Amino acid sequence: MTDFFNFFNNPFKILLLSFVILLSLMWLFLPFAIYGLRNRLDKIISILESISSSIRETKKKDYSPENHQSPIFSKEKHPEDTK
């Protein structure tokens, strides 16, 4: 029993034991965390794909010179310019 308490007298052994315990806990729980994230990442990817496809279609539809009217070259006058 005294050998067990002598093990904790050395700080290096305490650090080594805590590192081994931490590493073993990570080894045990990390795969579950990764597999839990996969579903959420798949949902995020599908949402981003739908957003990018809608942006792509909007650019195709609205990016023509007839549809694009810049306020700088607009023929309408701003209300402050009429004063």
C-alpha positions as CSV (number, residue, x, y, z in Angstrom):
1,M,0.0,0.0,0.0
2,T,2.9,2.4,0.6
3,D,4.1,1.8,-2.9
4,F,0.8,3.2,-4.2
5,F,1.3,6.4,-2.1
6,N,4.9,6.7,-3.1
7,F,3.8,6.8,-6.8
8,F,2.1,10.1,-6.1
9,N,5.1,11.7,-4.5
10,N,6.8,12.3,-7.8
11,P,5.2,15.2,-9.8
12,F,6.4,13.8,-13.1
13,K,4.5,10.5,-12.5
14,I,1.4,12.5,-11.5
15,L,1.6,14.4,-14.8
16,L,2.2,11.3,-16.8
17,L,-0.8,9.5,-15.1
18,S,-3.1,12.4,-15.7
19,F,-2.0,12.6,-19.4
20,V,-2.6,8.9,-19.8
21,I,-6.1,9.2,-18.3
22,L,-6.9,12.2,-20.5
23,L,-5.7,10.4,-23.6
24,S,-7.7,7.3,-22.8
25,L,-10.9,9.4,-22.2
26,M,-10.4,11.1,-25.5
27,W,-9.8,7.8,-27.2
28,L,-13.0,6.5,-25.7
29,F,-15.3,9.5,-26.4
30,L,-13.9,11.2,-29.6
31,P,-15.4,8.7,-32.1
32,F,-18.9,9.3,-30.7
33,A,-18.4,13.1,-31.0
34,I,-17.2,12.8,-34.6
35,Y,-20.1,10.6,-35.6
36,G,-22.5,12.9,-33.9
37,L,-21.2,15.9,-35.9
38,R,-21.5,14.1,-39.2
39,N,-25.3,14.5,-39.4
40,R,-25.1,18.2,-38.6
41,L,-22.4,18.8,-41.1
42,D,-24.4,17.0,-43.8
43,K,-27.4,19.3,-43.0
44,I,-25.2,22.3,-43.2
45,I,-23.7,21.2,-46.5
46,S,-27.1,20.6,-48.1
47,I,-28.3,24.1,-46.9
48,L,-25.2,25.7,-48.4
49,E,-25.7,23.9,-51.7
50,S,-29.3,25.1,-51.9
51,I,-28.2,28.7,-51.1
52,S,-25.4,28.6,-53.7
53,S,-27.8,27.2,-56.3
54,S,-30.4,29.9,-55.6
55,I,-27.7,32.6,-55.8
56,R,-26.5,31.1,-59.1
57,E,-30.0,31.1,-60.6
58,T,-30.6,34.7,-59.3
59,K,-27.4,35.8,-61.0
60,K,-28.4,34.2,-64.3
61,K,-31.9,35.7,-64.2
62,D,-31.1,39.2,-63.0
63,Y,-27.7,39.8,-64.5
64,S,-28.6,41.4,-67.8
65,P,-28.0,45.1,-68.6
66,E,-31.7,45.7,-69.1
67,N,-32.5,44.5,-65.6
68,H,-29.6,46.1,-63.9
69,Q,-30.2,49.8,-63.2
70,S,-27.5,51.7,-61.4
71,P,-28.6,54.6,-59.3
72,I,-25.8,56.7,-60.6
73,F,-27.0,56.4,-64.2
74,S,-30.7,56.5,-63.4
75,K,-32.7,59.0,-65.3
76,E,-35.0,59.6,-62.3
77,K,-34.0,62.5,-60.2
78,H,-33.5,62.2,-56.5
79,P,-36.0,64.2,-54.3
80,E,-33.2,66.2,-52.8
81,D,-31.9,67.3,-56.3
82,T,-35.2,69.1,-57.0
83,K,-34.8,71.7,-54.3
